[in-house]
């Protein structure tokens, strides 16, 4: 109990110091703490503090909301009867330019754990949480709360993630805010989504009478992860956001700008003194994962995907991401049967660049003479079926295919053998997978010429057997996830700890294909059968 009591006092002093309201050293203020022990009446502890805030904190049972008053501290909390065992979780955070997807893996269930699709409150009973941040009247809002205020104010969508490619602008002041930069808002948004994951982890752990501890992995565009200036920004964002959500226990939803500045300053201080290392490659692997690589795990885990050569085309909101890779097994590809172990992935290469589905919406809006293309998001297929000729989006489809071709050009050198590419399989995911005209285009081989066989466009990607819905009661995984999968592949691939990701050979680790040189050799007299003549 003494340890708990000291931690509480430390929290009170930190809150007071931030607001710079102190009593004189000679003053003494009585501190009243009420707590409950399981099933027992509440107990009061009264003590005098030599230096205490004049404006004391009134903290509710969550310990996160404070109402500052000139009063005693009334803190009600259930006091643990003993130190609880921990339960390990890992959050896959797919921070999309328009929507964020979260998958939480519970490592308390089996060696590799079970994964749960999170449905954040306000996401419309779905898993796609708006990647929107909005500052309104000095307060900061995220997700659905931010989206509602943005629409009411008539403001356009601004993707914080897209700004990372321009570090100078990313660190500049954000519109509507007097104190915060785009980078600050991005950090706060990530800490908010980490808090959403931790809320679910705590709920599940509590059902098992354990304490939740949670790591996380953030998905990063592959080409930015390979650039030191960008990868260091993503690493610092991930680590400081994790500090805010996990170590400070703060969800910044609806926080004032002044409070946010205090929290950010404290997180940076903890980062500076907490032993976080940025120049260790292993540190990057623990916190960050290339989105192209993460998406490959779905194919590796799904029983519907056999070993072989694959391309994954992810047509997202702002970019199109393409990867080419081979899944290996202990059997030959043509002899594969369900149950045969897949043991590794060889990543050949890929490409990632704009545009994405937002460009499709711009073309449709232009045809309809609409001022706000974002209002057409998710309605593309219906419009192309009912009102608009599919030819209107030809320019967008051609540019998506150009990225596909670029990815192939960077990959072919790893297996420069035309027959090996005759069995290429293509999986199309993301928003583009919802539009048949876009999806059908990838039935063509990336380049023209004789001898190239059109790839197989996969219609059934299956579902990994360890992906479930959150249980309504208890903690055991019961109902396997059966919903929409077109936006979940990256988040699923991020939900495993770096040490549990299958053995992967990266493009930079693969030697270019060099066929054995053909040597012309004359047959010997013995081989010709007339050596004795």
MOBEL-V516872 format. One record per helix or strand of 2 or more residues. SS is the DSSP state (A for helix, B for strand). FROM is the first residue (numbers start at 1). TO is the last residue. Records with the same first field share a line. If there is no record, write none. Layout:
SS = FROM-TO + FROM-TO
//
This chain:
A = 2-18 + 143-153 + 161-165 + 167-170 + 182-207 + 222-225 + 228-247 + 257-273 + 281-287 + 291-301 + 333-335 + 357-368 + 373-376 + 380-386 + 390-415 + 418-423 + 431-434 + 436-441 + 489-494 + 498-500 + 507-509 + 525-528
B = 29-36 + 43-49 + 56-59 + 66-69 + 74-78 + 86-95 + 99-106 + 114-117 + 129-130 + 133-136 + 139-142 + 211-220 + 255-256 + 288-290 + 308-315 + 320-329 + 342-353 + 425-430 + 456-457 + 467-469 + 503-505
//
